[in-house]
Amino acid sequence: MDMNDEPVGLSVWEQELYDLLRDHVRSESEVLDRYGDLADTATGHVRFLIELIAEDEARHHTLYEQWAETIKAMPFIAEPDEGVPDLKPERDPARLLAAIDDLLAFEKQDERQLKQLDKKLKDVRETTIWPLLVELMGLDTRKHIRILEFLREHARKTARAR
């Protein structure tokens, strides 16, 4: 995102939101650099975990940039190619619902398996980062479930509207 390319025609609310997103992108760029510097000088578990955080931060950075591009395009009533897409009715809600049900079943099974795995790691909690990794994967799994539930609800609303 070109930070010097000011949007035109935004409402006060849109401009305030755009400015918040732009400011976050700027500050997050500095944080990404700091994580990179730390990862470059760290070793072992510190490097491994810092790189995990940096991957998430880079993804968040991209998301904020896309969101800001979406706000910038609002006066033109268009979705930018690199923006966050609007919600639209699903073309085939029944097919999407079936796929989501399968994926939700997988994610919930994954959640159960992670709990089992966590129990197996009692003896290495003080000597490895494995329990932390299982916890982080559990958080990702909860996030995946939340996204799928959102998609399922949207598909159901589309199906009801037809």
Order of alpha helices (4+ residues) and beta strands (2+ residues): alpha-alpha-alpha-alpha
